[in-house]
Amino acid sequence: MGTKFIISVIGMFLVTYIPRFMPVYGLTKIELPQAVKSFLEYVPVAVLSALLFPVIFIKDGRLFLALSNIYLLSAIPTFIAAYFTRKLFTPVVVGIVSYVILSFIIK
Amino acid sequence: MIVDGDVRKSINGVKSALPIVLGYLPIGFAYGLVGVKSGFTISQVVALSLFVYAGSAQFIAISLLSAGTSIVTLVSTIFIVNLRHFLYSTSLSQYMKHISRKHIPILSFFITDETYAVAITDLQTNSEYTEGYFYQLFLTSYTAWVFSSFLGAVSGSLIGGSINIGLDFALPAMYIALLLMQISGYKKVFISVFSGLLSITLMFVLPGNTNVIVAALIGAGMGVLLDKWVRNL
């Protein structure tokens, strides 16, 4: 495990570092065209949705649309809190508390 | 007044990192636990957190390594899973123009799903920031990640079984909060729903976490088309 592990870690470091480093280093000097800027403006919304939807709608590789889906149910009060505060911390706390309460009720 | 302005102009990266810390603790802990249970030593488990610093990639690495997968397969899988960082880095590049270039090679290492999402939200609403902001945000998050994986690994080697802390929802909750901070106007609502549903659909056909990057690319591309289309109406 020793040598293989060390080579693997070096390999993984390189393939995770290069995509993080290259664009931010190479593009800071360049003025991007309007279409690219428009594209980049949508990236955060698209990425966050692409990350979030599977977490709350999928369980064990299947669509999980039921009242026993704690993630989906906890998302509702979190969403409401986020809508009204437009801040980070309060919705996170609301989400965690909802999740804990719902876990007790449903399990 | 001047003092007030000076204080306000630097956004506090440590404060911005707190929800991330809350989210990283249970996941890092779980990762450490799983790592040790899969037969890795505490230092190997922590080494991945130190040098790879990407949650889903580390979980995948642990399962592939313990299954005896070849280094080439392992490394190329990790590459694909983390390609989305390319997108984050491109997006952040627009906000790092006036930061001294000598910091970029260090700062860019710390770009993750969560640090990117928080940073981009802060940067869009606050045009005054320094490299200090990035260091605060990035190092606080990184420390939490490394530390929690260490704790998980130690606990895993001390006690058996798994521990559920009920903080599982911290990261999804953060995604929801960040998403709502990003959304302004019906076009972004549309792109959000579109990308989210696409991501779910692609999950069933694409391997690893590739659904996230493909859905995000198509979703953002759709946004550009939407912009053009609406303008021409």
Interface residues (C-beta under 8 A of the other chain):
Chain A: M1 K4 F5 I7 S8 V9 I10 G11 M12 F13 L14 V15 T16 Y17 P19 R20 F21 M22 P23 V24 Y25 G26 L27 T28 K29 L32 A35 K37 S38 F39 L40 E41 Y42 V43 P44 V45 A46 V47 L48 S49 A50 L51 L52 F53 P54 V55 I56 F57 I58 G61 L63 I70 Y71 S74 A75 T78 F79 A81 A82 Y83 R86 K87 L88 F89 P91 V92 V94 G95 I96 S98 Y99 V100 S103
Chain B: S16 L18 P19 L22 G23 Q44 A47 L48 F51 V52 Y53 A54 A57 A61 L65 I71 L74 V75 S76 I78 F79 N82 L83 R84 H85 F86 L87 Y88 S89 T90 S91 L92 S93 Q94 M96 K97 I99 R101 I104 P105 L107 S108 F109 I111 D113 Y116 A117 V118 I120 T121 G166 L167 D168 F169 A170 L171 P172 A173 M174 Y175 I176 A177 L178 L179 L180 M181 Q182 I183 K188 I191 S192 V193 F194 S195 G196 L197 L198 S199 I200 M203 F204 N211 V212 I213 A215 A216 L217 G219 A220 G221 M222 G223 V224 D227
